[in-house]
Amino acid sequence: MNPQQHPAAVLYGGGRPFPVLAACEHYAGSEKLLRKALQLQSEMGPVFDITGDCEDGAPAGGEIAHAEMIAQLISGTDNRFGRVGARIHDVTHHAWQTELEVLVSKVGHRIAYVVLPKVNSADDALTQISHLDELRGRYGIERPIPVHVLIETPGALREAWQIAALPHVESLDFGLMDFVSAHHGAIPASAMRSPGQFDHPLVARAKCEIASAALGNSVVPSHNVTTEIRDMDVVRNDALRARSEFGYLRMWSIHPSQIQPIVEAMRPDFSAVAEATAILITAQNAAWGPIQFEGKLHDRASYRYFWELLQRAQATGMELPADARHRFFSHLSPT
C-alpha cells in the first residue's frame, strides 16, 4: 500500500464516511438578512452554513416568490463557497412541492442542502425525499442533494433512527420550541431556554435519542437555537454543553452575533488537534498499519476518530499545523 494514501481513501473500507459540515448553521428569512449573512460568510470564510427559510420567512401567499428569491441568492456571485441551503414547508403545506421544484429547477446543481421541517414519521420525510429525487431526474440534476430533517414532534422522535437511515439524509436537527409546544403544556416554557433545555428529563432524553440516531447512521446531529442574542456567554455555554454533554457537532444560529461563539465552542481543543496530527502523520508513514505513539497502541479505529477530529478543526477555521494542511487538506482550494 502506498504509505502516502489519504485517510479518506483507506479508513472506511467502503463504508459511509461521516459528513463534514460547518459547526454552525445560520437561519435567515428575508432577502436583507440573507444578504447580510452572505457578506459575513465572505468575511469569516465557510465556517458556517446559511439556510434560507421558506417556512417561517415567506409571507402567506408569497411562498413561491420567496423560494425564487432564495434560489436567486444561491445562484448569485455572493454565494462564494456554495454553502447555502433552504428550508421548505412541511409535508402538509400546500406550497412545499412547488417550493421544492423552484429550488431544484433553478439551483439543483448548487444548493447545499434542503431542510424538511415538522415531519411526524419516517414516511413523511420519505415522501418529500422521493419527490426531491423525482425532480432531480426531471431536471437532470445528477448530484444527490443532501437532506436535513428536523426532529420536532414526538412522532419524529419515535422514528429518529429510521429517519436518519433514509437516502440523502446528512443531518438530524432538533427543533426545541416546536417539540416543547407539542407536549401540550406538560413541559414548562422554562425548558425552551437554559438551563431547563439541558436539565428537563423529557427534553434531555430527546436530545440524547436524536444524537444517538444521527451518529449511529453516520449523520450529523445539529442542536437547536438559543434565543439569547445579547449575552454571548450564554450562547457559548449552550454550544459547549450541546457538544460536550450531548454529542452535538453543529448548532443553529438565528442572529449574526451568535455565529462566532458557536463556532468557537464547537472547535476541538488545540492540544487534541496537535495530537491527532502527530498520530495521523505517523500512521500514514506506516501505511496505515498499527503504530505505537507515546507508549500507546493505535490502529484504524483510533485513526478514524482522529481523522474526523482533524476535519472538524479544519471546518471550524482552526489554524492547522503546516504538515497536516499539506498532507491532508492540500486538495481544498484556497479562498
Buried (B, 14 or more C-beta within 10 A) or exposed (E): EEEEEBBEEBBBEEEEBBBBBBBBBBBBBBBEBBBEBBEBBBEBEBBBBBBBBBBEBBEEEEBBEBBEBBBEBBBBEBBBBEBBBBBBBBBEBEBBBBBBBBBBBBBBBBBBBBBBBBBBBBBBBBBBBEBBBBBBEEEEBEEEBBBBBBBBBEBBBBBBBBBBBBEBBBBBBBBBBBBBBBBEEEBEEEBBBBEBBBEBEBBBEBBBBBBBBBBEBBBBBBBBBBBBBEEBEBBBBBBBBBBEEBBBBBBBBBBBEBBBBBBBBBBBEEEBBBBBBBBBBBBBEEEBEEBEEEEEEBEBEBBBBBBBBBBBBBBBBBEBBEEBBEBBEEEEEEE
